[in-house]
């Protein structure tokens, strides 16, 4: 393909430009929480896209946190494959930075040759390298017949559904690559959902009434919501053990599907019997499961346990699942992603990797969760593929190997050029 080889070579020869772009992104402290601080970083992304000829759509998800989506129309978009490149602009919080060897918001080259700064691995490195790959394709005249969409979204670190909002705005494509931290592995992922289980008494009783409640045999139909929650927790532990034995998925250790009782809130004062108790749980599930299925399984099991209790059967637990923000709603959802190993998009990405790296890529499962699951949930074929190692993400002295970043950009350049010049399959009528 005319210009592709030159573009790939230029990525290697002009690494200082990639360093400069990544440095500008790192200098913006888009930490989440507290979030609401990505305006300048998103302006930088939008400016880069605009210079390359993208049409820009920018809108607020929360005040101070905009999504940015750029669309580069293909020269034959009706007949050719389209692609979404997706990444999040927010980074993990730093807190007290006295433990850092290098300033977290200044991109620094260490004596080991690695690049240091908050977000270089998770995941401003992936955003910058993808932008640079596109820039080199544009400069070297590589035609893209299919539409190319670049999404810089907010909120992934705090479970805020920036990617979901972009999907709901109507953005779709024939394939999506989420360029989050994967150490250049091509990955699927399990899912996570949080939920609140609440038990509430219809009456509030003084502590002096405890001797008269059904706990102690005093013929008063009252109970402590905290103590009744212990039965709910026991039922969740029973279900978790059942899952660990009965469910498996390749690439995950047995028992990776967990139900974590993370936070419990209950009672009002030592002089009262607790009339309300709420349990916040986080649930990990496998790539071949949906969060809707998981909700049904947990609610069914918990409600059956509650029905066996003389007080809970009349005062059953209530449930609130998920949410679009851990900051605003104290709830989140990360859908799972089961990678379609036969999809031509994955084949094209594998071809690009093998052409550049000269070996077959690793196809496995991420031990964490990303926004990639939202594409699968919306019926958009997707894969997680990005630079950086999870051991360095969120860490003090977060770092990335610049050679891996260059290599990633080269693979992406090859993939974009191949996929966006692939003809769509003829429709079957």
C-alpha positions as CSV (number, residue, x, y, z in Angstrom):
1,X,0.0,0.0,0.0
2,X,1.4,3.4,-1.1
3,X,2.8,5.3,1.8
4,X,2.2,2.7,4.6
5,X,5.8,1.5,4.8
6,X,7.0,5.1,5.0
7,X,4.5,5.9,7.7
8,X,5.6,2.9,9.8
9,X,9.2,3.9,9.4
10,X,8.4,7.5,10.3
11,X,6.8,6.3,13.6
12,X,10.2,4.8,14.6
13,X,12.3,7.7,13.4
14,X,10.2,10.5,15.0
15,X,9.7,9.1,18.5
16,X,10.6,12.6,19.9
17,X,7.2,13.8,18.5
18,X,5.4,11.0,20.3
19,X,7.2,11.9,23.5
20,X,6.2,15.5,23.1
21,X,2.6,14.7,22.5
22,X,2.4,12.3,25.5
23,X,4.2,14.9,27.6
24,X,1.5,17.4,26.9
25,X,-1.2,14.9,27.9
26,X,0.6,13.8,31.1
27,X,1.0,17.5,32.1
28,X,-2.8,17.7,32.5
29,X,-3.7,16.2,35.9
30,X,-6.9,14.5,34.9
31,X,-7.1,12.4,38.1
32,X,-10.4,10.7,38.9
33,X,-11.6,11.0,41.5
34,X,-12.1,13.9,41.9
35,X,-12.6,14.2,38.1
36,X,-14.3,17.2,36.5
37,X,-10.8,18.3,35.3
38,X,-10.3,17.1,31.7
39,X,-11.2,20.2,29.8
40,X,-7.7,21.2,28.7
41,X,-6.6,17.6,28.0
42,X,-9.7,17.1,25.8
43,X,-9.1,20.4,24.0
44,X,-5.6,19.1,23.2
45,X,-7.1,15.8,21.8
46,X,-9.7,17.7,19.8
47,X,-7.1,20.0,18.4
48,X,-4.9,17.1,17.2
49,X,-7.8,15.4,15.6
50,X,-9.0,18.6,13.9
51,X,-5.5,19.2,12.4
52,X,-5.7,15.8,10.8
53,X,-9.1,16.5,9.2
54,X,-11.5,14.9,11.7
55,X,-14.9,16.2,12.3
56,X,-15.2,16.9,16.0
57,X,-18.1,16.2,18.3
58,X,-17.6,17.4,21.8
59,X,-20.2,17.4,24.6
60,X,-20.3,17.4,28.4
61,X,-20.9,14.2,30.3
62,X,-20.4,16.1,33.6
63,X,-19.4,19.7,34.1
64,X,-15.7,19.9,33.4
65,X,-15.6,16.5,31.8
66,X,-16.4,16.3,28.1
67,X,-16.4,13.4,25.7
68,X,-14.5,14.0,22.4
69,X,-15.3,12.0,19.3
70,X,-13.5,12.6,16.0
71,X,-14.8,11.2,12.7
72,X,-12.6,11.0,9.7
73,X,-14.9,10.2,6.8
74,X,-13.7,7.4,4.5
75,X,-13.4,8.0,0.8
76,X,-15.7,5.0,0.2
77,X,-17.4,4.6,3.5
78,X,-20.5,2.9,2.2
79,X,-18.5,0.0,0.9
80,X,-15.6,-0.2,3.4
81,X,-15.1,-1.2,7.0
82,X,-15.3,1.3,9.8
83,X,-13.3,1.4,13.0
84,X,-13.5,2.9,16.5
85,X,-10.4,3.6,18.4
86,X,-11.4,4.2,22.1
87,X,-9.5,5.4,25.2
88,X,-10.1,7.2,28.4
89,X,-8.5,10.6,29.2
90,X,-8.8,10.2,33.0
91,X,-6.0,8.7,35.2
92,X,-5.8,7.2,38.6
93,X,-5.4,9.5,41.6
94,X,-1.9,10.2,42.9
95,X,-2.5,11.3,46.5
96,X,0.6,12.1,48.4
97,X,3.4,12.2,45.7
98,X,6.3,12.2,48.1
99,X,6.9,8.5,47.3
100,X,7.4,9.3,43.6
101,X,11.0,9.5,42.2
102,X,9.8,11.6,39.3
103,X,7.1,14.3,39.3
104,X,3.8,12.5,38.3
105,X,2.6,15.2,35.9
106,X,5.9,15.7,34.0
107,X,6.9,13.1,31.5
108,X,10.4,12.1,32.5
109,X,13.0,9.7,31.0
110,X,14.5,7.5,33.7
111,X,18.1,6.1,33.7
112,X,16.5,2.8,32.7
113,X,15.2,4.4,29.5
114,X,11.5,4.1,30.5
115,X,9.1,7.1,30.4
116,X,7.6,8.0,33.7
117,X,4.5,9.9,34.6
118,X,0.9,9.4,35.7
119,X,-1.1,7.9,32.9
120,X,1.7,6.7,30.6
121,X,0.6,3.1,31.0
122,X,-3.1,3.7,31.9
123,X,-3.8,5.0,29.3
124,X,-2.5,8.3,27.9
125,X,0.2,6.3,26.2
126,X,-2.3,4.4,24.2
127,X,-4.2,7.5,23.2
128,X,-1.0,9.4,22.2
129,X,0.5,6.5,20.2
130,X,-2.8,5.9,18.4
131,X,-3.0,9.6,17.5
132,X,0.6,9.6,16.3
133,X,0.0,6.5,14.1
134,X,-3.0,8.2,12.5
135,X,-0.9,11.4,12.0
136,X,1.8,9.5,10.2
137,X,-0.7,7.7,7.9
138,X,-2.2,11.1,7.0
139,X,1.2,12.7,6.4
140,X,2.3,9.9,4.1
141,X,-0.9,9.9,2.0
142,X,-2.4,6.6,3.1
143,X,-6.0,6.6,1.9
144,X,-8.7,5.2,4.3
145,X,-11.8,4.1,2.5
146,X,-13.8,3.3,5.6
147,X,-14.7,5.7,8.4
148,X,-12.3,6.1,11.3
149,X,-13.6,7.2,14.6
150,X,-11.4,8.3,17.5
151,X,-13.0,8.4,21.0
152,X,-11.4,10.1,24.0
153,X,-13.9,9.5,26.8
154,X,-14.1,10.4,30.4
155,X,-14.6,8.6,33.6
156,X,-13.3,5.0,33.2
157,X,-11.3,5.2,36.4
158,X,-14.3,6.0,38.6
159,X,-16.8,3.7,36.7
160,X,-18.3,6.7,34.9
161,X,-19.9,5.6,31.6
162,X,-18.2,7.9,29.1
163,X,-18.0,5.1,26.6
164,X,-21.6,4.1,27.1
165,X,-22.7,7.7,26.6
166,X,-20.8,7.8,23.3
167,X,-22.5,4.6,22.2
168,X,-25.9,6.0,23.2
169,X,-25.1,9.1,21.1
170,X,-25.2,6.8,18.1
171,X,-21.5,6.1,17.5
172,X,-20.9,2.6,16.1
173,X,-18.5,0.8,13.7
174,X,-17.7,-2.6,12.2
175,X,-15.0,-3.0,14.8
176,X,-13.6,-1.3,18.0
177,X,-10.2,-1.4,19.6
178,X,-9.9,-0.2,23.1
179,X,-6.3,0.9,23.5
180,X,-6.1,0.4,27.3
181,X,-3.3,-1.3,29.2
182,X,-2.8,-4.9,27.9
183,X,1.0,-5.2,27.3
184,X,0.3,-5.6,23.6
185,X,-1.8,-8.7,24.3
186,X,-5.2,-9.0,22.5
187,X,-7.7,-9.5,25.2
188,X,-11.2,-10.1,26.4
189,X,-12.3,-9.5,29.9
190,X,-14.7,-10.5,32.6
191,X,-17.2,-8.0,34.0
192,X,-17.9,-6.2,37.3
193,X,-21.1,-4.8,38.7
194,X,-21.7,-3.2,42.1
195,X,-25.0,-3.4,43.9
196,X,-26.7,-2.3,47.1
197,X,-28.8,-4.7,49.1
198,X,-31.0,-3.0,51.7
199,X,-33.0,-4.4,54.7
200,X,-35.4,-2.0,56.4
201,X,-37.8,-2.5,59.3
202,X,-41.2,-0.9,59.1
203,X,-40.9,0.1,62.8
204,X,-38.2,1.7,64.9
205,X,-37.7,0.2,68.3
206,X,-35.8,1.5,71.4
207,X,-32.9,-0.6,72.6
208,X,-34.9,-1.5,75.7
209,X,-37.4,-3.4,73.5
210,X,-34.8,-5.9,72.4
211,X,-35.8,-8.4,75.1
212,X,-39.3,-8.4,73.8
213,X,-38.5,-9.0,70.1
214,X,-38.6,-12.3,68.4
215,X,-34.8,-12.5,69.0
216,X,-35.4,-13.1,72.7
217,X,-38.9,-14.5,72.8
218,X,-40.9,-11.4,73.9
219,X,-43.7,-11.8,71.2
220,X,-42.8,-8.4,69.5
221,X,-42.4,-9.0,65.8
222,X,-39.2,-6.9,65.5
223,X,-35.6,-7.6,64.5
224,X,-32.3,-5.9,64.0
225,X,-31.6,-5.1,60.3
226,X,-27.9,-5.6,61.0
227,X,-28.4,-9.1,62.3
228,X,-30.7,-10.0,59.5
229,X,-28.1,-8.7,57.0
230,X,-25.8,-11.4,58.4
231,X,-28.1,-14.0,56.9
232,X,-27.9,-12.2,53.5
233,X,-24.1,-12.2,53.7
234,X,-24.1,-15.9,54.5
235,X,-26.3,-16.6,51.5
236,X,-24.0,-14.6,49.2
237,X,-21.0,-16.6,50.5
238,X,-22.9,-19.8,49.7
239,X,-23.6,-18.6,46.2
240,X,-20.0,-17.5,45.7
241,X,-18.8,-21.0,46.7
242,X,-21.3,-22.6,44.3
243,X,-20.0,-20.3,41.4
244,X,-16.4,-21.2,42.2
245,X,-17.1,-24.9,41.8
246,X,-19.7,-24.9,39.0
247,X,-18.4,-22.1,36.7
248,X,-15.2,-21.9,34.7
249,X,-13.8,-19.9,31.8
250,X,-10.5,-20.4,30.0
251,X,-7.8,-17.9,31.1
252,X,-9.3,-17.4,34.6
253,X,-8.2,-19.2,37.8
254,X,-11.1,-21.1,39.5
255,X,-13.0,-18.9,41.8
256,X,-12.3,-15.7,39.9
257,X,-16.0,-15.0,39.9
258,X,-16.4,-13.4,43.3
259,X,-19.0,-11.6,45.4
260,X,-17.3,-9.1,47.7
261,X,-19.3,-7.6,50.6
262,X,-17.4,-4.4,50.4
263,X,-19.2,-1.8,52.6
264,X,-21.9,-2.2,55.2
265,X,-23.9,0.7,56.6
266,X,-26.6,0.3,59.3
267,X,-28.2,1.5,62.5
268,X,-28.8,5.0,63.8
269,X,-27.7,5.0,67.5
270,X,-26.7,2.7,70.3
271,X,-30.1,3.4,72.0
272,X,-32.1,1.9,69.1
273,X,-32.5,-1.5,67.5
274,X,-31.0,-1.1,64.0
275,X,-34.0,-0.4,61.7
276,X,-32.0,-0.2,58.4
277,X,-28.9,-1.9,57.0
278,X,-27.4,-1.6,53.5
279,X,-24.7,-3.8,52.0
280,X,-22.6,-2.7,49.1
281,X,-21.3,-5.6,47.1
282,X,-19.0,-5.9,44.0
283,X,-19.4,-8.9,41.8
284,X,-16.9,-10.2,39.2
285,X,-18.2,-12.5,36.5
286,X,-16.9,-14.3,33.4
287,X,-16.8,-13.1,29.8
288,X,-19.6,-15.4,28.7
289,X,-22.0,-13.9,31.3
290,X,-24.0,-10.7,31.2
291,X,-24.5,-8.5,34.2
292,X,-28.3,-8.9,33.7
293,X,-27.9,-12.7,34.2
294,X,-25.8,-12.1,37.3
295,X,-28.4,-9.8,38.8
296,X,-31.1,-12.4,38.3
297,X,-29.0,-15.1,39.9
298,X,-28.1,-13.1,43.0
299,X,-31.6,-11.7,43.6
300,X,-33.1,-15.2,43.2
301,X,-30.7,-16.8,45.7
302,X,-30.9,-14.0,48.2
303,X,-34.7,-13.8,48.1
304,X,-34.9,-17.6,48.6
305,X,-32.7,-17.3,51.6
306,X,-34.8,-14.4,52.9
307,X,-38.1,-16.4,52.4
308,X,-36.8,-19.0,54.8
309,X,-36.5,-16.4,57.6
310,X,-39.7,-15.6,59.6
311,X,-39.0,-11.9,59.7
312,X,-37.3,-11.4,56.3
313,X,-40.1,-13.1,54.4
314,X,-42.3,-10.2,55.5
315,X,-39.6,-7.6,55.2
316,X,-37.6,-8.8,52.1
317,X,-34.4,-7.1,51.0
318,X,-34.5,-4.6,48.1
319,X,-31.8,-4.2,45.5
320,X,-30.2,-1.3,43.6
321,X,-27.7,-2.3,40.9
322,X,-25.0,-0.6,39.0
323,X,-24.9,3.1,38.1
324,X,-23.0,5.4,35.8
325,X,-20.6,6.8,38.3
326,X,-18.9,5.8,41.5
327,X,-18.6,9.5,42.3
328,X,-22.2,10.6,41.7
329,X,-24.1,7.4,42.3
330,X,-21.8,5.0,44.3
331,X,-22.3,2.4,41.6
332,X,-20.7,1.1,38.4
333,X,-21.0,-1.5,35.7
334,X,-18.3,-2.9,33.5
335,X,-19.8,-5.4,31.1
336,X,-17.8,-8.4,30.1
337,X,-16.1,-8.9,26.7
338,X,-15.9,-12.3,25.0
339,X,-13.6,-11.9,22.0
340,X,-14.8,-13.4,18.8
341,X,-11.7,-15.3,17.7
342,X,-13.1,-15.8,14.1
343,X,-13.9,-12.1,13.5
344,X,-12.1,-10.6,10.5
345,X,-11.3,-7.5,12.6
346,X,-9.3,-9.6,15.0
347,X,-7.6,-11.4,12.1
348,X,-6.6,-8.0,10.6
349,X,-5.1,-6.9,13.9
350,X,-3.2,-10.1,14.3
351,X,-1.9,-9.8,10.7
352,X,-0.7,-6.2,11.5
353,X,1.0,-7.4,14.7
354,X,2.7,-10.3,13.0
355,X,3.9,-8.1,10.1
356,X,5.5,-5.6,12.5
357,X,6.6,-7.8,15.5
358,X,7.5,-10.9,13.5
359,X,5.7,-13.3,15.9
360,X,2.2,-14.3,16.7
361,X,0.4,-12.1,19.2
362,X,-0.8,-13.4,22.6
363,X,-4.6,-13.7,22.8
364,X,-5.8,-14.0,26.4
365,X,-7.9,-12.5,29.1
366,X,-7.4,-9.3,31.0
367,X,-7.3,-9.8,34.8
368,X,-9.0,-6.4,35.2
369,X,-11.9,-4.6,33.5
370,X,-12.1,-1.7,31.0
371,X,-14.6,0.1,28.8
372,X,-14.2,-2.6,26.1
373,X,-17.2,-4.5,27.5
374,X,-19.6,-1.7,26.6
375,X,-19.0,-2.3,22.9
376,X,-19.7,-6.0,23.3
377,X,-22.9,-5.1,25.3
378,X,-24.0,-2.9,22.4
379,X,-23.3,-5.6,19.8
380,X,-20.1,-4.0,18.4
381,X,-17.3,-6.5,18.0
382,X,-14.3,-5.3,20.0
383,X,-10.9,-6.2,21.5
384,X,-8.7,-4.8,24.2
385,X,-5.2,-4.0,22.8
386,X,-2.9,-1.4,24.1
387,X,0.6,-0.7,25.4
388,X,1.8,-0.7,29.0
389,X,1.8,-3.3,31.8
390,X,-0.8,-3.5,34.6
391,X,1.9,-3.8,37.2
392,X,2.8,-0.2,36.3
393,X,-0.7,1.2,36.0
394,X,-2.0,3.1,39.1
395,X,1.5,2.6,40.6
396,X,3.9,5.0,42.2
397,X,6.4,6.0,39.4
398,X,4.0,4.7,36.7
399,X,6.1,4.0,33.6
400,X,6.1,2.6,30.1
401,X,8.7,1.2,27.7
402,X,9.0,3.7,24.9
403,X,10.0,1.0,22.4
404,X,6.7,-0.8,23.2
405,X,4.8,2.4,22.6
406,X,6.5,2.9,19.2
407,X,5.8,-0.7,18.4
408,X,2.2,-0.3,19.3
409,X,1.8,2.8,17.1
410,X,3.3,0.9,14.2
411,X,1.0,-2.1,14.6
412,X,-2.0,0.3,14.8
413,X,-0.9,2.1,11.7
414,X,-0.8,-1.2,9.8
415,X,-4.1,-2.3,11.2
416,X,-5.9,0.9,10.5
417,X,-4.6,0.9,6.9
418,X,-5.8,-2.7,6.4
419,X,-9.1,-2.6,8.1
420,X,-10.4,0.7,6.9
421,X,-9.6,-0.4,3.3
422,X,-11.4,-3.7,3.6
423,X,-14.7,-4.1,1.7
424,X,-17.8,-4.8,3.6
425,X,-19.4,-8.1,3.0
426,X,-22.4,-8.2,0.6
427,X,-25.7,-8.1,2.5
428,X,-27.8,-11.3,2.3
429,X,-31.4,-10.5,1.4
